Amino acid sequence: MRICVKVKPNAKQQRVEKIDQDHYAVWIREKPVEGRANDAAIRAIADHFHIPPSQVMLIKGQTSREKVFEVL
C-alpha cells in the first residue's frame, strides 16, 4: 500500500497521526541532515504498522517534507 506522509522534523517527540485513509503526519526528533530524517520516518512508520523497517520504502520526496512511502 502507498501512503502520503507529511514529515515534521526536529519535533520534541516522535509520533504518527493518521489523517485519512492514505495520508499521515509524522513527527520525528531528527533534523533533516544527510538522510537522518528519512531513516527516522521509516522507523516511525514501521513502528506504527508493527512491521520491520525493511518493509517500508521511500518512493518519492527524498528532499521534501511531502513524501510517498510503500508499505509492504
mmCIF file as Biopython writes it, N, C-alpha, C and O atoms, coordinates in Angstrom:
data_model
#
loop_
_atom_site.group_PDB
_atom_site.id
_atom_site.type_symbol
_atom_site.label_atom_id
_atom_site.label_alt_id
_atom_site.label_comp_id
_atom_site.label_asym_id
_atom_site.label_entity_id
_atom_site.label_seq_id
_atom_site.pdbx_PDB_ins_code
_atom_site.Cartn_x
_atom_site.Cartn_y
_atom_site.Cartn_z
_atom_site.occupancy
_atom_site.B_iso_or_equiv
_atom_site.auth_seq_id
_atom_site.auth_asym_id
_atom_site.pdbx_PDB_model_num
ATOM 1   N N  . MET A ? 1  ? 0.849  -1.163 0.000  1.0 0.0 1  A 1 
ATOM 2   C CA . MET A ? 1  ? 0.000  0.000  0.000  1.0 0.0 1  A 1 
ATOM 3   C C  . MET A ? 1  ? 0.895  1.226  0.000  1.0 0.0 1  A 1 
ATOM 4   O O  . MET A ? 1  ? 1.944  1.233  0.644  1.0 0.0 1  A 1 
ATOM 5   N N  . ARG A ? 2  ? 0.492  2.251  -0.709 1.0 0.0 2  A 1 
ATOM 6   C CA . ARG A ? 2  ? 1.220  3.513  -0.746 1.0 0.0 2  A 1 
ATOM 7   C C  . ARG A ? 2  ? 0.530  4.528  0.144  1.0 0.0 2  A 1 
ATOM 8   O O  . ARG A ? 2  ? -0.694 4.659  0.128  1.0 0.0 2  A 1 
ATOM 9   N N  . ILE A ? 3  ? 1.333  5.245  0.922  1.0 0.0 3  A 1 
ATOM 10  C CA . ILE A ? 3  ? 0.784  6.276  1.791  1.0 0.0 3  A 1 
ATOM 11  C C  . ILE A ? 3  ? 1.532  7.588  1.546  1.0 0.0 3  A 1 
ATOM 12  O O  . ILE A ? 3  ? 2.729  7.591  1.261  1.0 0.0 3  A 1 
ATOM 13  N N  . CYS A ? 4  ? 0.817  8.676  1.660  1.0 0.0 4  A 1 
ATOM 14  C CA . CYS A ? 4  ? 1.402  10.014 1.570  1.0 0.0 4  A 1 
ATOM 15  C C  . CYS A ? 4  ? 1.645  10.500 2.990  1.0 0.0 4  A 1 
ATOM 16  O O  . CYS A ? 4  ? 0.768  10.412 3.849  1.0 0.0 4  A 1 
ATOM 17  N N  . VAL A ? 5  ? 2.843  11.013 3.223  1.0 0.0 5  A 1 
ATOM 18  C CA . VAL A ? 5  ? 3.243  11.388 4.575  1.0 0.0 5  A 1 
ATOM 19  C C  . VAL A ? 5  ? 3.798  12.807 4.572  1.0 0.0 5  A 1 
ATOM 20  O O  . VAL A ? 5  ? 4.610  13.160 3.717  1.0 0.0 5  A 1 
ATOM 21  N N  . LYS A ? 6  ? 3.364  13.609 5.518  1.0 0.0 6  A 1 
ATOM 22  C CA . LYS A ? 6  ? 3.970  14.921 5.753  1.0 0.0 6  A 1 
ATOM 23  C C  . LYS A ? 6  ? 4.878  14.762 6.963  1.0 0.0 6  A 1 
ATOM 24  O O  . LYS A ? 6  ? 4.405  14.529 8.075  1.0 0.0 6  A 1 
ATOM 25  N N  . VAL A ? 7  ? 6.170  14.889 6.746  1.0 0.0 7  A 1 
ATOM 26  C CA . VAL A ? 7  ? 7.160  14.699 7.791  1.0 0.0 7  A 1 
ATOM 27  C C  . VAL A ? 7  ? 7.458  16.046 8.440  1.0 0.0 7  A 1 
ATOM 28  O O  . VAL A ? 7  ? 7.674  17.048 7.760  1.0 0.0 7  A 1 
ATOM 29  N N  . LYS A ? 8  ? 7.464  16.045 9.767  1.0 0.0 8  A 1 
ATOM 30  C CA . LYS A ? 8  ? 7.749  17.253 10.540 1.0 0.0 8  A 1 
ATOM 31  C C  . LYS A ? 8  ? 8.979  16.982 11.402 1.0 0.0 8  A 1 
ATOM 32  O O  . LYS A ? 8  ? 8.861  16.456 12.509 1.0 0.0 8  A 1 
ATOM 33  N N  . PRO A ? 9  ? 10.175 17.345 10.891 1.0 0.0 9  A 1 
ATOM 34  C CA . PRO A ? 9  ? 11.415 17.044 11.618 1.0 0.0 9  A 1 
ATOM 35  C C  . PRO A ? 9  ? 11.641 17.980 12.794 1.0 0.0 9  A 1 
ATOM 36  O O  . PRO A ? 9  ? 10.967 18.999 12.945 1.0 0.0 9  A 1 
ATOM 37  N N  . ASN A ? 10 ? 12.617 17.600 13.631 1.0 0.0 10 A 1 
ATOM 38  C CA . ASN A ? 10 ? 13.055 18.393 14.773 1.0 0.0 10 A 1 
ATOM 39  C C  . ASN A ? 10 ? 11.928 18.624 15.781 1.0 0.0 10 A 1 
ATOM 40  O O  . ASN A ? 10 ? 11.837 19.698 16.377 1.0 0.0 10 A 1 
ATOM 41  N N  . ALA A ? 11 ? 11.077 17.627 15.968 1.0 0.0 11 A 1 
ATOM 42  C CA . ALA A ? 11 ? 9.965  17.718 16.917 1.0 0.0 11 A 1 
ATOM 43  C C  . ALA A ? 11 ? 10.440 17.311 18.311 1.0 0.0 11 A 1 
ATOM 44  O O  . ALA A ? 11 ? 11.498 16.700 18.459 1.0 0.0 11 A 1 
ATOM 45  N N  . LYS A ? 12 ? 9.663  17.647 19.314 1.0 0.0 12 A 1 
ATOM 46  C CA . LYS A ? 12 ? 10.024 17.284 20.686 1.0 0.0 12 A 1 
ATOM 47  C C  . LYS A ? 12 ? 9.817  15.806 20.958 1.0 0.0 12 A 1 
ATOM 48  O O  . LYS A ? 12 ? 10.552 15.209 21.744 1.0 0.0 12 A 1 
ATOM 49  N N  . GLN A ? 13 ? 8.822  15.212 20.314 1.0 0.0 13 A 1 
ATOM 50  C CA . GLN A ? 13 ? 8.568  13.782 20.495 1.0 0.0 13 A 1 
ATOM 51  C C  . GLN A ? 13 ? 8.210  13.155 19.154 1.0 0.0 13 A 1 
ATOM 52  O O  . GLN A ? 13 ? 7.780  13.841 18.226 1.0 0.0 13 A 1 
ATOM 53  N N  . GLN A ? 14 ? 8.394  11.852 19.068 1.0 0.0 14 A 1 
ATOM 54  C CA . GLN A ? 14 ? 8.091  11.135 17.833 1.0 0.0 14 A 1 
ATOM 55  C C  . GLN A ? 14 ? 6.675  10.586 17.906 1.0 0.0 14 A 1 
ATOM 56  O O  . GLN A ? 14 ? 6.291  9.964  18.897 1.0 0.0 14 A 1 
ATOM 57  N N  . ARG A ? 15 ? 5.895  10.821 16.841 1.0 0.0 15 A 1 
ATOM 58  C CA . ARG A ? 15 ? 4.550  10.238 16.779 1.0 0.0 15 A 1 
ATOM 59  C C  . ARG A ? 15 ? 4.071  10.204 15.345 1.0 0.0 15 A 1 
ATOM 60  O O  . ARG A ? 15 ? 4.582  10.915 14.480 1.0 0.0 15 A 1 
ATOM 61  N N  . VAL A ? 16 ? 3.066  9.353  15.108 1.0 0.0 16 A 1 
ATOM 62  C CA . VAL A ? 16 ? 2.441  9.204  13.797 1.0 0.0 16 A 1 
ATOM 63  C C  . VAL A ? 16 ? 0.955  9.432  13.974 1.0 0.0 16 A 1 
ATOM 64  O O  . VAL A ? 16 ? 0.335  8.867  14.875 1.0 0.0 16 A 1 
ATOM 65  N N  . GLU A ? 17 ? 0.386  10.259 13.118 1.0 0.0 17 A 1 
ATOM 66  C CA . GLU A ? 17 ? -1.041 10.566 13.185 1.0 0.0 17 A 1 
ATOM 67  C C  . GLU A ? 17 ? -1.681 10.292 11.824 1.0 0.0 17 A 1 
ATOM 68  O O  . GLU A ? 17 ? -1.213 10.773 10.793 1.0 0.0 17 A 1 
ATOM 69  N N  . LYS A ? 18 ? -2.756 9.511  11.845 1.0 0.0 18 A 1 
ATOM 70  C CA . LYS A ? 18 ? -3.472 9.200  10.611 1.0 0.0 18 A 1 
ATOM 71  C C  . LYS A ? 18 ? -4.451 10.333 10.318 1.0 0.0 18 A 1 
ATOM 72  O O  . LYS A ? 18 ? -5.278 10.682 11.161 1.0 0.0 18 A 1 
ATOM 73  N N  . ILE A ? 19 ? -4.353 10.904 9.120  1.0 0.0 19 A 1 
ATOM 74  C CA . ILE A ? 19 ? -5.237 11.997 8.722  1.0 0.0 19 A 1 
ATOM 75  C C  . ILE A ? 19 ? -6.469 11.445 8.018  1.0 0.0 19 A 1 
ATOM 76  O O  . ILE A ? 19 ? -7.594 11.803 8.367  1.0 0.0 19 A 1 
ATOM 77  N N  . ASP A ? 20 ? -6.270 10.581 7.033  1.0 0.0 20 A 1 
ATOM 78  C CA . ASP A ? 20 ? -7.363 9.868  6.386  1.0 0.0 20 A 1 
ATOM 79  C C  . ASP A ? 20 ? -6.844 8.518  5.894  1.0 0.0 20 A 1 
ATOM 80  O O  . ASP A ? 20 ? -5.811 8.045  6.369  1.0 0.0 20 A 1 
ATOM 81  N N  . GLN A ? 21 ? -7.533 7.903  4.968  1.0 0.0 21 A 1 
ATOM 82  C CA . GLN A ? 21 ? -7.224 6.538  4.538  1.0 0.0 21 A 1 
ATOM 83  C C  . GLN A ? 21 ? -5.745 6.331  4.176  1.0 0.0 21 A 1 
ATOM 84  O O  . GLN A ? 21 ? -5.141 5.349  4.607  1.0 0.0 21 A 1 
ATOM 85  N N  . ASP A ? 22 ? -5.156 7.243  3.393  1.0 0.0 22 A 1 
ATOM 86  C CA . ASP A ? 22 ? -3.769 7.050  2.994  1.0 0.0 22 A 1 
ATOM 87  C C  . ASP A ? 22 ? -2.920 8.309  3.147  1.0 0.0 22 A 1 
ATOM 88  O O  . ASP A ? 22 ? -1.957 8.493  2.403  1.0 0.0 22 A 1 
ATOM 89  N N  . HIS A ? 23 ? -3.258 9.171  4.093  1.0 0.0 23 A 1 
ATOM 90  C CA . HIS A ? 23 ? -2.466 10.347 4.414  1.0 0.0 23 A 1 
ATOM 91  C C  . HIS A ? 23 ? -2.137 10.336 5.911  1.0 0.0 23 A 1 
ATOM 92  O O  . HIS A ? 23 ? -3.006 10.127 6.758  1.0 0.0 23 A 1 
ATOM 93  N N  . TYR A ? 24 ? -0.849 10.568 6.206  1.0 0.0 24 A 1 
ATOM 94  C CA . TYR A ? 24 ? -0.365 10.539 7.580  1.0 0.0 24 A 1 
ATOM 95  C C  . TYR A ? 24 ? 0.518  11.752 7.837  1.0 0.0 24 A 1 
ATOM 96  O O  . TYR A ? 24 ? 1.079  12.331 6.906  1.0 0.0 24 A 1 
ATOM 97  N N  . ALA A ? 25 ? 0.637  12.131 9.097  1.0 0.0 25 A 1 
ATOM 98  C CA . ALA A ? 25 ? 1.604  13.133 9.542  1.0 0.0 25 A 1 
ATOM 99  C C  . ALA A ? 25 ? 2.546  12.431 10.515 1.0 0.0 25 A 1 
ATOM 100 O O  . ALA A ? 25 ? 2.107  11.694 11.399 1.0 0.0 25 A 1 
ATOM 101 N N  . VAL A ? 26 ? 3.838  12.666 10.343 1.0 0.0 26 A 1 
ATOM 102 C CA . VAL A ? 26 ? 4.844  12.011 11.175 1.0 0.0 26 A 1 
ATOM 103 C C  . VAL A ? 26 ? 5.749  13.073 11.780 1.0 0.0 26 A 1 
ATOM 104 O O  . VAL A ? 26 ? 6.375  13.848 11.056 1.0 0.0 26 A 1 
ATOM 105 N N  . TRP A ? 27 ? 5.818  13.111 13.105 1.0 0.0 27 A 1 
ATOM 106 C CA . TRP A ? 27 ? 6.725  13.989 13.820 1.0 0.0 27 A 1 
ATOM 107 C C  . TRP A ? 27 ? 7.927  13.155 14.239 1.0 0.0 27 A 1 
ATOM 108 O O  . TRP A ? 27 ? 7.776  12.079 14.817 1.0 0.0 27 A 1 
ATOM 109 N N  . ILE A ? 28 ? 9.123  13.659 13.942 1.0 0.0 28 A 1 
ATOM 110 C CA . ILE A ? 28 ? 10.354 12.942 14.301 1.0 0.0 28 A 1 
ATOM 111 C C  . ILE A ? 28 ? 11.322 13.902 14.978 1.0 0.0 28 A 1 
ATOM 112 O O  . ILE A ? 28 ? 11.260 15.114 14.768 1.0 0.0 28 A 1 
ATOM 113 N N  . ARG A ? 29 ? 12.211 13.354 15.787 1.0 0.0 29 A 1 
ATOM 114 C CA . ARG A ? 29 ? 13.165 14.171 16.542 1.0 0.0 29 A 1 
ATOM 115 C C  . ARG A ? 29 ? 14.363 14.600 15.704 1.0 0.0 29 A 1 
ATOM 116 O O  . ARG A ? 29 ? 14.940 15.656 15.962 1.0 0.0 29 A 1 
ATOM 117 N N  . GLU A ? 30 ? 14.747 13.815 14.719 1.0 0.0 30 A 1 
ATOM 118 C CA . GLU A ? 30 ? 15.954 14.081 13.946 1.0 0.0 30 A 1 
ATOM 119 C C  . GLU A ? 30 ? 15.800 15.310 13.054 1.0 0.0 30 A 1 
ATOM 120 O O  . GLU A ? 30 ? 14.702 15.656 12.617 1.0 0.0 30 A 1 
ATOM 121 N N  . LYS A ? 31 ? 16.923 15.949 12.802 1.0 0.0 31 A 1 
ATOM 122 C CA . LYS A ? 31 ? 16.955 17.071 11.878 1.0 0.0 31 A 1 
ATOM 123 C C  . LYS A ? 31 ? 17.125 16.533 10.456 1.0 0.0 31 A 1 
ATOM 124 O O  . LYS A ? 31 ? 17.669 15.444 10.270 1.0 0.0 31 A 1 
ATOM 125 N N  . PRO A ? 32 ? 16.670 17.275 9.461  1.0 0.0 32 A 1 
ATOM 126 C CA . PRO A ? 32 ? 16.776 16.802 8.079  1.0 0.0 32 A 1 
ATOM 127 C C  . PRO A ? 32 ? 18.186 16.981 7.509  1.0 0.0 32 A 1 
ATOM 128 O O  . PRO A ? 32 ? 18.401 17.791 6.608  1.0 0.0 32 A 1 
ATOM 129 N N  . VAL A ? 33 ? 19.134 16.223 8.040  1.0 0.0 33 A 1 
ATOM 130 C CA . VAL A ? 33 ? 20.524 16.311 7.618  1.0 0.0 33 A 1 
ATOM 131 C C  . VAL A ? 33 ? 21.002 14.923 7.210  1.0 0.0 33 A 1 
ATOM 132 O O  . VAL A ? 33 ? 20.883 13.967 7.976  1.0 0.0 33 A 1 
ATOM 133 N N  . GLU A ? 34 ? 21.541 14.818 6.000  1.0 0.0 34 A 1 
ATOM 134 C CA . GLU A ? 34 ? 22.152 13.584 5.492  1.0 0.0 34 A 1 
ATOM 135 C C  . GLU A ? 34 ? 21.216 12.379 5.546  1.0 0.0 34 A 1 
ATOM 136 O O  . GLU A ? 34 ? 21.674 11.261 5.785  1.0 0.0 34 A 1 
ATOM 137 N N  . GLY A ? 35 ? 19.945 12.575 5.335  1.0 0.0 35 A 1 
ATOM 138 C CA . GLY A ? 35 ? 19.001 11.466 5.272  1.0 0.0 35 A 1 
ATOM 139 C C  . GLY A ? 35 ? 18.568 10.907 6.611  1.0 0.0 35 A 1 
ATOM 140 O O  . GLY A ? 35 ? 17.843 9.913  6.653  1.0 0.0 35 A 1 
ATOM 141 N N  . ARG A ? 36 ? 18.995 11.519 7.710  1.0 0.0 36 A 1 
ATOM 142 C CA . ARG A ? 36 ? 18.618 11.007 9.032  1.0 0.0 36 A 1 
ATOM 143 C C  . ARG A ? 36 ? 17.121 11.118 9.279  1.0 0.0 36 A 1 
ATOM 144 O O  . ARG A ? 36 ? 16.532 10.243 9.914  1.0 0.0 36 A 1 
ATOM 145 N N  . ALA A ? 37 ? 16.499 12.184 8.784  1.0 0.0 37 A 1 
ATOM 146 C CA . ALA A ? 37 ? 15.056 12.353 8.966  1.0 0.0 37 A 1 
ATOM 147 C C  . ALA A ? 37 ? 14.291 11.299 8.176  1.0 0.0 37 A 1 
ATOM 148 O O  . ALA A ? 37 ? 13.272 10.797 8.650  1.0 0.0 37 A 1 
ATOM 149 N N  . ASN A ? 38 ? 14.762 10.956 6.986  1.0 0.0 38 A 1 
ATOM 150 C CA . ASN A ? 38 ? 14.099 9.913  6.196  1.0 0.0 38 A 1 
ATOM 151 C C  . ASN A ? 38 ? 14.181 8.564  6.907  1.0 0.0 38 A 1 
ATOM 152 O O  . ASN A ? 38 ? 13.197 7.827  6.962  1.0 0.0 38 A 1 
ATOM 153 N N  . ASP A ? 39 ? 15.347 8.247  7.448  1.0 0.0 39 A 1 
ATOM 154 C CA . ASP A ? 39 ? 15.505 6.984  8.178  1.0 0.0 39 A 1 
ATOM 155 C C  . ASP A ? 39 ? 14.613 6.946  9.418  1.0 0.0 39 A 1 
ATOM 156 O O  . ASP A ? 39 ? 14.016 5.916  9.729  1.0 0.0 39 A 1 
ATOM 157 N N  . ALA A ? 40 ? 14.527 8.071  10.118 1.0 0.0 40 A 1 
ATOM 158 C CA . ALA A ? 40 ? 13.676 8.139  11.306 1.0 0.0 40 A 1 
ATOM 159 C C  . ALA A ? 40 ? 12.199 8.015  10.927 1.0 0.0 40 A 1 
ATOM 160 O O  . ALA A ? 40 ? 11.423 7.392  11.652 1.0 0.0 40 A 1 
ATOM 161 N N  . ALA A ? 41 ? 11.813 8.603  9.800  1.0 0.0 41 A 1 
ATOM 162 C CA . ALA A ? 41 ? 10.423 8.493  9.341  1.0 0.0 41 A 1 
ATOM 163 C C  . ALA A ? 41 ? 10.093 7.043  8.990  1.0 0.0 41 A 1 
ATOM 164 O O  . ALA A ? 41 ? 9.000  6.566  9.295  1.0 0.0 41 A 1 
ATOM 165 N N  . ILE A ? 42 ? 11.020 6.348  8.357  1.0 0.0 42 A 1 
ATOM 166 C CA . ILE A ? 42 ? 10.808 4.935  8.028  1.0 0.0 42 A 1 
ATOM 167 C C  . ILE A ? 42 ? 10.629 4.118  9.299  1.0 0.0 42 A 1 
ATOM 168 O O  . ILE A ? 42 ? 9.736  3.274  9.371  1.0 0.0 42 A 1 
ATOM 169 N N  . ARG A ? 43 ? 11.469 4.358  10.302 1.0 0.0 43 A 1 
ATOM 170 C CA . ARG A ? 43 ? 11.343 3.622  11.569 1.0 0.0 43 A 1 
ATOM 171 C C  . ARG A ? 43 ? 10.024 3.936  12.266 1.0 0.0 43 A 1 
ATOM 172 O O  . ARG A ? 43 ? 9.397  3.038  12.828 1.0 0.0 43 A 1 
ATOM 173 N N  . ALA A ? 44 ? 9.594  5.203  12.238 1.0 0.0 44 A 1 
ATOM 174 C CA . ALA A ? 44 ? 8.340  5.588  12.889 1.0 0.0 44 A 1 
ATOM 175 C C  . ALA A ? 44 ? 7.138  4.940  12.197 1.0 0.0 44 A 1 
ATOM 176 O O  . ALA A ? 44 ? 6.217  4.471  12.865 1.0 0.0 44 A 1 
ATOM 177 N N  . ILE A ? 45 ? 7.147  4.914  10.882 1.0 0.0 45 A 1 
ATOM 178 C CA . ILE A ? 45 ? 6.046  4.283  10.134 1.0 0.0 45 A 1 
ATOM 179 C C  . ILE A ? 45 ? 6.030  2.778  10.390 1.0 0.0 45 A 1 
ATOM 180 O O  . ILE A ? 45 ? 4.966  2.183  10.560 1.0 0.0 45 A 1 
ATOM 181 N N  . ALA A ? 46 ? 7.210  2.169  10.417 1.0 0.0 46 A 1 
ATOM 182 C CA . ALA A ? 46 ? 7.292  0.731  10.693 1.0 0.0 46 A 1 
ATOM 183 C C  . ALA A ? 46 ? 6.764  0.412  12.087 1.0 0.0 46 A 1 
ATOM 184 O O  . ALA A ? 46 ? 6.052  -0.576 12.267 1.0 0.0 46 A 1 
ATOM 185 N N  . ASP A ? 47 ? 7.104  1.234  13.069 1.0 0.0 47 A 1 
ATOM 186 C CA . ASP A ? 47 ? 6.583  1.027  14.424 1.0 0.0 47 A 1 
ATOM 187 C C  . ASP A ? 47 ? 5.067  1.178  14.457 1.0 0.0 47 A 1 
ATOM 188 O O  . ASP A ? 47 ? 4.378  0.418  15.138 1.0 0.0 47 A 1 
ATOM 189 N N  . HIS A ? 48 ? 4.549  2.157  13.725 1.0 0.0 48 A 1 
ATOM 190 C CA . HIS A ? 48 ? 3.102  2.399  13.702 1.0 0.0 48 A 1 
ATOM 191 C C  . HIS A ? 48 ? 2.336  1.198  13.131 1.0 0.0 48 A 1 
ATOM 192 O O  . HIS A ? 48 ? 1.278  0.831  13.641 1.0 0.0 48 A 1 
ATOM 193 N N  . PHE A ? 49 ? 2.880  0.595  12.075 1.0 0.0 49 A 1 
ATOM 194 C CA . PHE A ? 49 ? 2.217  -0.546 11.435 1.0 0.0 49 A 1 
ATOM 195 C C  . PHE A ? 49 ? 2.672  -1.893 12.001 1.0 0.0 49 A 1 
ATOM 196 O O  . PHE A ? 49 ? 2.206  -2.937 11.545 1.0 0.0 49 A 1 
ATOM 197 N N  . HIS A ? 50 ? 3.577  -1.887 12.989 1.0 0.0 50 A 1 
ATOM 198 C CA . HIS A ? 50 ? 4.079  -3.116 13.632 1.0 0.0 50 A 1 
ATOM 199 C C  . HIS A ? 50 ? 4.722  -4.053 12.610 1.0 0.0 50 A 1 
ATOM 200 O O  . HIS A ? 50 ? 4.433  -5.249 12.575 1.0 0.0 50 A 1 
ATOM 201 N N  . ILE A ? 51 ? 5.600  -3.486 11.781 1.0 0.0 51 A 1 
ATOM 202 C CA . ILE A ? 51 ? 6.339  -4.262 10.782 1.0 0.0 51 A 1 
ATOM 203 C C  . ILE A ? 51 ? 7.809  -3.876 10.873 1.0 0.0 51 A 1 
ATOM 204 O O  . ILE A ? 51 ? 8.131  -2.842 11.459 1.0 0.0 51 A 1 
ATOM 205 N N  . PRO A ? 52 ? 8.710  -4.681 10.309 1.0 0.0 52 A 1 
ATOM 206 C CA . PRO A ? 52 ? 10.124 -4.306 10.313 1.0 0.0 52 A 1 
ATOM 207 C C  . PRO A ? 52 ? 10.379 -3.132 9.354  1.0 0.0 52 A 1 
ATOM 208 O O  . PRO A ? 52 ? 9.679  -2.999 8.351  1.0 0.0 52 A 1 
ATOM 209 N N  . PRO A ? 53 ? 11.360 -2.290 9.648  1.0 0.0 53 A 1 
ATOM 210 C CA . PRO A ? 53 ? 11.658 -1.148 8.781  1.0 0.0 53 A 1 
ATOM 211 C C  . PRO A ? 53 ? 12.029 -1.529 7.358  1.0 0.0 53 A 1 
ATOM 212 O O  . PRO A ? 53 ? 11.902 -0.709 6.449  1.0 0.0 53 A 1 
ATOM 213 N N  . SER A ? 54 ? 12.483 -2.752 7.148  1.0 0.0 54 A 1 
ATOM 214 C CA . SER A ? 54 ? 12.841 -3.181 5.793  1.0 0.0 54 A 1 
ATOM 215 C C  . SER A ? 54 ? 11.618 -3.305 4.886  1.0 0.0 54 A 1 
ATOM 216 O O  . SER A ? 54 ? 11.773 -3.423 3.670  1.0 0.0 54 A 1 
ATOM 217 N N  . GLN A ? 55 ? 10.414 -3.281 5.441  1.0 0.0 55 A 1 
ATOM 218 C CA . GLN A ? 55 ? 9.201  -3.375 4.642  1.0 0.0 55 A 1 
ATOM 219 C C  . GLN A ? 55 ? 8.589  -2.007 4.343  1.0 0.0 55 A 1 
ATOM 220 O O  . GLN A ? 55 ? 7.470  -1.927 3.836  1.0 0.0 55 A 1 
ATOM 221 N N  . VAL A ? 56 ? 9.312  -0.935 4.653  1.0 0.0 56 A 1 
ATOM 222 C CA . VAL A ? 56 ? 8.865  0.426  4.342  1.0 0.0 56 A 1 
ATOM 223 C C  . VAL A ? 56 ? 9.906  1.045  3.412  1.0 0.0 56 A 1 
ATOM 224 O O  . VAL A ? 56 ? 11.088 1.109  3.749  1.0 0.0 56 A 1 
ATOM 225 N N  . MET A ? 57 ? 9.462  1.501  2.239  1.0 0.0 57 A 1 
ATOM 226 C CA . MET A ? 57 ? 10.377 2.075  1.257  1.0 0.0 57 A 1 
ATOM 227 C C  . MET A ? 57 ? 9.942  3.485  0.887  1.0 0.0 57 A 1 
ATOM 228 O O  . MET A ? 57 ? 8.756  3.745  0.683  1.0 0.0 57 A 1 
ATOM 229 N N  . LEU A ? 58 ? 10.901 4.387  0.803  1.0 0.0 58 A 1 
ATOM 230 C CA . LEU A ? 58 ? 10.640 5.751  0.360  1.0 0.0 58 A 1 
ATOM 231 C C  . LEU A ? 58 ? 10.579 5.750  -1.162 1.0 0.0 58 A 1 
ATOM 232 O O  . LEU A ? 58 ? 11.564 5.424  -1.824 1.0 0.0 58 A 1 
ATOM 233 N N  . ILE A ? 59 ? 9.425  6.113  -1.719 1.0 0.0 59 A 1 
ATOM 234 C CA . ILE A ? 59 ? 9.222  6.097  -3.160 1.0 0.0 59 A 1 
ATOM 235 C C  . ILE A ? 59 ? 9.491  7.475  -3.770 1.0 0.0 59 A 1 
ATOM 236 O O  . ILE A ? 59 ? 10.130 7.580  -4.816 1.0 0.0 59 A 1 
ATOM 237 N N  . LYS A ? 60 ? 9.005  8.515  -3.119 1.0 0.0 60 A 1 
ATOM 238 C CA . LYS A ? 60 ? 9.079  9.860  -3.685 1.0 0.0 60 A 1 
ATOM 239 C C  . LYS A ? 60 ? 9.240  10.877 -2.559 1.0 0.0 60 A 1 
ATOM 240 O O  . LYS A ? 60 ? 8.664  10.713 -1.483 1.0 0.0 60 A 1 
ATOM 241 N N  . GLY A ? 61 ? 10.034 11.942 -2.809 1.0 0.0 61 A 1 
ATOM 242 C CA . GLY A ? 61 ? 10.164 13.020 -1.847 1.0 0.0 61 A 1 
ATOM 243 C C  . GLY A ? 61 ? 11.402 12.930 -0.978 1.0 0.0 61 A 1 
ATOM 244 O O  . GLY A ? 61 ? 11.350 13.237 0.213  1.0 0.0 61 A 1 
ATOM 245 N N  . GLN A ? 62 ? 12.501 12.518 -1.555 1.0 0.0 62 A 1 
ATOM 246 C CA . GLN A ? 62 ? 13.746 12.352 -0.801 1.0 0.0 62 A 1 
ATOM 247 C C  . GLN A ? 62 ? 14.136 13.620 -0.044 1.0 0.0 62 A 1 
ATOM 248 O O  . GLN A ? 62 ? 14.596 13.530 1.095  1.0 0.0 62 A 1 
ATOM 249 N N  . THR A ? 63 ? 13.966 14.798 -0.646 1.0 0.0 63 A 1 
ATOM 250 C CA . THR A ? 63 ? 14.380 16.047 -0.012 1.0 0.0 63 A 1 
ATOM 251 C C  . THR A ? 63 ? 13.199 16.949 0.345  1.0 0.0 63 A 1 
ATOM 252 O O  . THR A ? 63 ? 13.397 18.115 0.688  1.0 0.0 63 A 1 
ATOM 253 N N  . SER A ? 64 ? 11.995 16.433 0.270  1.0 0.0 64 A 1 
ATOM 254 C CA . SER A ? 64 ? 10.797 17.219 0.547  1.0 0.0 64 A 1 
ATOM 255 C C  . SER A ? 64 ? 10.161 16.767 1.854  1.0 0.0 64 A 1 
ATOM 256 O O  . SER A ? 64 ? 10.443 15.668 2.334  1.0 0.0 64 A 1 
ATOM 257 N N  . ARG A ? 65 ? 9.313  17.598 2.429  1.0 0.0 65 A 1 
ATOM 258 C CA . ARG A ? 65 ? 8.565  17.182 3.619  1.0 0.0 65 A 1 
ATOM 259 C C  . ARG A ? 65 ? 7.384  16.314 3.235  1.0 0.0 65 A 1 
ATOM 260 O O  . ARG A ? 65 ? 6.914  15.511 4.042  1.0 0.0 65 A 1 
ATOM 261 N N  . GLU A ? 66 ? 6.899  16.465 2.009  1.0 0.0 66 A 1 
ATOM 262 C CA . GLU A ? 66 ? 5.806  15.630 1.491  1.0 0.0 66 A 1 
ATOM 263 C C  . GLU A ? 66 ? 6.429  14.406 0.842  1.0 0.0 66 A 1 
ATOM 264 O O  . GLU A ? 66 ? 7.152  14.531 -0.147 1.0 0.0 66 A 1 
ATOM 265 N N  . LYS A ? 67 ? 6.161  13.233 1.379  1.0 0.0 67 A 1 
ATOM 266 C CA . LYS A ? 67 ? 6.802  12.007 0.901  1.0 0.0 67 A 1 
ATOM 267 C C  . LYS A ? 67 ? 5.758  10.946 0.587  1.0 0.0 67 A 1 
ATOM 268 O O  . LYS A ? 67 ? 4.639  10.989 1.098  1.0 0.0 67 A 1 
ATOM 269 N N  . VAL A ? 68 ? 6.132  10.001 -0.252 1.0 0.0 68 A 1 
ATOM 270 C CA . VAL A ? 68 ? 5.296  8.848  -0.556 1.0 0.0 68 A 1 
ATOM 271 C C  . VAL A ? 68 ? 6.090  7.604  -0.167 1.0 0.0 68 A 1 
ATOM 272 O O  . VAL A ? 68 ? 7.217  7.402  -0.620 1.0 0.0 68 A 1 
ATOM 273 N N  . PHE A ? 69 ? 5.486  6.780  0.673  1.0 0.0 69 A 1 
ATOM 274 C CA . PHE A ? 69 ? 6.111  5.540  1.127  1.0 0.0 69 A 1 
ATOM 275 C C  . PHE A ? 69 ? 5.318  4.346  0.627  1.0 0.0 69 A 1 
ATOM 276 O O  . PHE A ? 69 ? 4.097  4.409  0.484  1.0 0.0 69 A 1 
ATOM 277 N N  . GLU A ? 70 ? 6.030  3.255  0.362  1.0 0.0 70 A 1 
ATOM 278 C CA . GLU A ? 70 ? 5.407  1.977  0.036  1.0 0.0 70 A 1 
ATOM 279 C C  . GLU A ? 70 ? 5.539  1.100  1.273  1.0 0.0 70 A 1 
ATOM 280 O O  . GLU A ? 70 ? 6.646  0.844  1.746  1.0 0.0 70 A 1 
ATOM 281 N N  . VAL A ? 71 ? 4.410  0.643  1.792  1.0 0.0 71 A 1 
ATOM 282 C CA . VAL A ? 71 ? 4.390  -0.233 2.962  1.0 0.0 71 A 1 
ATOM 283 C C  . VAL A ? 71 ? 4.012  -1.621 2.466  1.0 0.0 71 A 1 
ATOM 284 O O  . VAL A ? 71 ? 2.910  -1.833 1.961  1.0 0.0 71 A 1 
ATOM 285 N N  . LEU A ? 72 ? 4.933  -2.557 2.617  1.0 0.0 72 A 1 
ATOM 286 C CA . LEU A ? 72 ? 4.702  -3.918 2.113  1.0 0.0 72 A 1 
ATOM 287 C C  . LEU A ? 72 ? 3.959  -4.773 3.103  1.0 0.0 72 A 1 
ATOM 288 O O  . LEU A ? 72 ? 3.688  -5.942 2.828  1.0 0.0 72 A 1 
#
